Amino acid sequence: MSHSFNPTSLREYDIRGVVGRTLGEDDAYALGRSFGTLVRRAGSRSVAVGRDGRESSPALEQALVRGLNDSGADVVRVGVGPTPMLYYAEAVLDVGGGIMITGSHNPPEYNGFKMVLGHAAFFGEAIQQAGRMAAAGDWEEGRGSVCDEEVLERYVERLLEGYDGGAFRIGWDAGNGAAGPALERLTAKLPGEHHLLYTDIDSRFPNHHPDPTDERNLEDLKRLVRDKKLDFGVAFDGDGDRIGAVDGEGRVVWGDQLLAILAEPVLAALPGATIIADVKASQALFDRVAELGGRPCMWKTGHSLIKSKMKETGAPLAGEMSGHIFFAHEYYGFDDALYAAVRLIRAVTQMGGSLTALRSAMPAVVNTPELRFQVDEARKFRVVEEVLDRLAAKGAQVDRTDGARVSTPEGWWLLRASNTQDVLVARAEAKDQAGLERLVAQIDDQLAQSGIERGPQAAH
């Protein structure tokens, strides 16, 4: 017996596709067989399984569990919740790995699987290996058991361990995603006044798309903060591993700005520590970390890549522009938006009690959002290589960590190939609007030389 996955579903950081088209129950079963086999060959036997609130998740879970059992792995089902709840279960229960059934922030017709094996991210070549094992039918045989474990309450209690934050008036938007029930329990235990939006899980996402990096999805939260004159607001993506925030004036506090705030108490506790951010983060963040006595480290975009770099460097904190925040300081090192929210409250308390004031004190820079444009899958990495070759010939100051990040007296610009989609991603940051326009013109010029035209997109 063997199985071939749709190659588009085997992505860099997870397995994901459109249910009924590129992903189905056969894939879930085959993944269970491959993953269960890997767990057993690693000398363990049991796997924690969780799921988000999508309509397709229960059927995928059933098939996945069957596949795990048929490979001889025992399954501990932890139920519906955010992805970090599954990561927490894998960290504290006696299991060899964990699988979360989730479509993350994708539209309702998507679903997929995020995996962790032996407390480490399961990504890249490991995902391809699972696909090859399925194609070859290279699976262990056996008969595993299934049990249910209630971890939601334990997880929420863990989020609050060591809490030393103040009492604020906060708005929260769960976006009808899987974090809703955990958020309700968390805010019931936090001091202060809490106003909650869309905590009921609804796989259709009827209010807005659950992606807090798109400012349009923060409109309801901004309105709540403004109307009730709250201190600030926090939003989550569909599976609760990415955070968004707005201050008391309704200004977005972007991922790199949150990281700059969260870094300060960590560096006070651990002087000289390494703080990691992805290549899309503002230069202001790296400068701030250095100013606080830390070692800034720019790394590749991608939550699995960042987690691996944290283990390699011993960094206590890392983050991405996309809102993935990773705490190894007093926590487990995985991306958890609910825990990041608790640490944000603690940090704001420690730093004077006003997120609005902290946001206002940040250096004034102007930048583009992520500029994304379609490029043929086979061509996208080649375009970046062409750009790098031309920049090298000109003697430009380029960081090649992940694509091309070019520093100029005006600021910086970035061009990289997405690991998960057939797109190129660009970003630029300058001290003023005129400088930003000149940087974006440099991106356009490089793209034009490779025969690509970027569509019009606004800066913020």
HUJOKA-V575321 format. One line per field, one symbol per residue. burial: b if it has 16 or more other ideal C-beta (glycine too) atoms within 10 Angstrom, else e. A space follows every 10 residues. Layout:
BEGIN
burial = ???
END
This chain:
BEGIN
burial = eebebeeebb bebbbbbbbe ebbbbebbbb bbbbbbbbbb eeebbbbbbb bbbbebbeeb bebbbbbbbb bbbbbbbbbb bbbbbbbbbb bebebbbbbb bbbbbbebbb bbbbbbbebe bbbbebbeeb bebbeeeebb ebebeeeeee bbebbbebbe eeeebeebeb bbbbbbbbbb bbbbbbbeeb eeebbbbbbe bbbebebbbb bbbeeebbeb bbebbeeeeb bbbbbbbbbb bbbbbbbbeb bbbbbbbbbb bbbbbbbeeb eebbbbbbbb bbbbbbebbe ebebebbbbb bbbbbbbbbb eebebbbbbb bbbbbbbbbe bbbbbbbbbb bbbbbbbbbe beebbbebbe ebeeebbbeb bbeebeeebb eebbebbbee beeeeeebee bbbbbbeeeb bbbbbbbbbe eebbbbbbbb eeeebbeebb ebbeebbeeb ebeeeeeeee
END
